[in-house]
Amino acid sequence: MHAAALAALPFKIPVAHISGGDVTEGAIDDALRHSMTKLSHLHFVSSAESAQRVMQMGEEPWRVFNCGELSLDNLATLQLLSREELQSEFCVRLPDRFLLVTYHPVTLEYEQTENQITQLLQAIESSALPAVFTMPNADTANRVIGDAIREFTARNSKACLVDNFGTRAYFSVMALATAMVGNSSSGIFEAASFKLPVVNIGTRQDGRLRPRNVIDCGYSSQEILAAIRRAISAEFRSSLADLTNPYGCGNASVQIAHRLKIVPLEDKLIRKRFANWNLA
């Protein structure tokens, strides 16, 4: 995405940027994301906090639109799969109570990946709950995580691995899980819409707005296990009955399309002015 924005710059091609202003302090993404903000001309952000950050980077307020998180639009249109359909299609066992585990490399801490995944797997085993794992993304040291998960699921009859569910099936599993464990942005953005308890491990998602279904913890197996036990408790789960997702209601694409349709493609759009932030 960054390469495309750079290529557009000398040809005066306007760029619309989705999810600018977000912060992920444990990942290298921030440097590229904030750089793309300065290369872009329209900003479709996921929250009021992100909108403020974009404007703090000197972007004029008329260019910034808080549309909510785009991925939530899938929840309004996708028909989720049943437990039986998921088990048949992916050859997995989904009991009444299970953990969904998605863990990605922390790119600013990639040297610690082996210890981090070891601690997580120890906590999952100690919880004695069945667990459904997905594979990590393509970030640095992802092979360390993938190899550890494959070895764990091969020897643990209560655990299984699906490399990639795809959007529809992944959301369907989220709707059925007892809790989610890991450091995926899906635990921050989408899980609240399912009122799904989330154990968010470590620093990868530091800086993001937290819905109250998210329980943050450190990397040690003891901390992760304690957070899992809290997440699966009847008390915590019942506290989420009235939870509203702070990242919107799933109509971001409609708002984005409307703005793109009506924005004048004129010199004002391309010629950016730096809007000074009032620090008084």
C-alpha positions, -999 to 999 in steps of 0.1 A, spaced: 0 0 0 28 24 8 45 17 -25 12 25 -43 9 58 -25 45 68 -33 39 59 -70 8 82 -71 26 112 -56 46 125 -87 16 120 -109 -8 140 -87 -31 110 -83 -53 116 -52 -51 89 -25 -78 79 -1 -64 62 31 -84 38 52 -76 34 90 -51 62 92 -44 75 127 -45 40 143 -17 31 167 0 -2 172 30 5 193 43 -31 193 46 -33 155 65 -16 127 32 -6 111 30 28 127 58 43 107 43 32 74 8 40 84 16 76 95 37 81 64 8 71 43 -13 97 60 10 124 47 9 109 12 -29 108 12 -56 134 5 -87 118 21 -87 100 54 -114 74 64 -106 66 100 -121 41 124 -126 62 156 -127 97 170 -92 91 185 -78 82 151 -94 112 136 -77 135 161 -43 119 155 -46 124 117 -54 161 123 -25 163 148 -3 153 118 -14 185 101 -42 172 80 -70 196 74 -102 186 92 -124 187 60 -103 158 47 -109 135 77 -141 113 81 -148 90 111 -166 61 93 -159 33 118 -139 2 112 -145 -11 76 -141 -48 85 -174 -46 105 -193 -42 73 -188 -79 67 -209 -86 98 -239 -69 83 -238 -88 51 -223 -123 57 -245 -152 67 -225 -170 94 -219 -208 92 -234 -231 118 -213 -252 142 -221 -283 121 -212 -266 88 -178 -254 102 -170 -289 116 -178 -305 82 -160 -280 60 -128 -277 81 -127 -311 97 -125 -296 132 -142 -303 165 -160 -273 180 -174 -283 214 -197 -261 235 -167 -244 252 -134 -237 233 -108 -210 228 -100 -194 195 -63 -186 194 -47 -163 169 -11 -151 176 11 -130 153 47 -119 156 54 -87 175 76 -71 149 94 -48 174 101 -78 196 107 -105 170 138 -118 189 115 -128 217 90 -148 195 101 -182 206 96 -175 243 63 -157 237 47 -186 218 61 -211 243 45 -192 272 12 -189 253 11 -227 245 18 -235 282 -11 -213 292 -35 -229 267 -25 -264 279 -29 -254 315 -64 -241 309 -75 -276 299 -99 -261 274 -101 -272 237 -84 -247 214 -87 -239 177 -56 -222 164 -51 -202 132 -17 -196 116 2 -163 121 6 -136 94 37 -132 72 56 -109 96 92 -115 107 96 -147 128 62 -161 118 78 -195 111 87 -198 147 51 -195 157 38 -217 130 62 -245 138 54 -244 175 16 -244 169 19 -274 145 39 -294 170 15 -285 198 -16 -294 179 0 -326 167 5 -339 202 -26 -324 219 -59 -341 212 -78 -310 225 -62 -287 200 -66 -283 163 -52 -260 136 -68 -244 106 -43 -224 84 -69 -199 72 -106 -199 78 -114 -170 55 -135 -141 66 -169 -158 68 -158 -189 86 -135 -169 110 -163 -147 121 -185 -178 124 -160 -193 148 -158 -161 167 -195 -162 172 -192 -197 188 -160 -194 208 -160 -191 246 -131 -166 244 -104 -154 220 -67 -155 229 -38 -139 211 -28 -105 198 -49 -101 166 -66 -69 156 -98 -89 152 -99 -92 190 -99 -54 192 -121 -45 162 -147 -73 155 -149 -94 187 -170 -68 206 -197 -72 180 -200 -108 191 -197 -99 228 -168 -122 228 -143 -120 257 -107 -114 244 -74 -121 261 -50 -96 244 -14 -106 250 16 -83 250 23 -50 232 13 -57 196 -20 -38 199 -8 -11 223 -23 23 215 -56 10 200 -90 20 216 -100 -9 238 -136 -22 240 -144 -35 275 -145 -71 263 -107 -70 260 -85 -82 289 -49 -71 285 -21 -93 300 17 -98 298 36 -126 281 41 -151 309 20 -182 310 8 -174 345 -5 -140 333 -22 -155 302 -38 -183 322 -52 -158 348 -66 -137 320 -82 -168 303 -98 -178 336 -113 -143 340 -124 -142 304 -144 -175 306 -160 -167 339 -197 -163 340 -194 -130 357 -172 -114 330 -192 -129 302 -225 -116 317 -209 -81 321 -208 -79 283 -245 -83 277 -250 -46 268 -217 -41 250 -217 -18 220 -188 -19 196 -170 15 197 -157 10 162 -190 15 146 -221 -3 134 -210 -17 100 -218 10 75 -183 23 68 -183 13 31 -215 33 24 -200 64 40 -167 60 21 -184 54 -12 -206 85 -7 -176 107 1 -156 94 -29 -186 101 -51 -191 137 -41 -156 149 -35 -145 174 -62 -115 163 -81 -98 197 -82 -66 214 -73 -77 219 -37 -78 182 -31 -42 177 -43 -27 209 -29 -24 201 7 -21 227 34 -6 220 68 -32 227 95 -14 237 126 -26 220 158 -37 244 185 -16 234 216 -29 262 238 
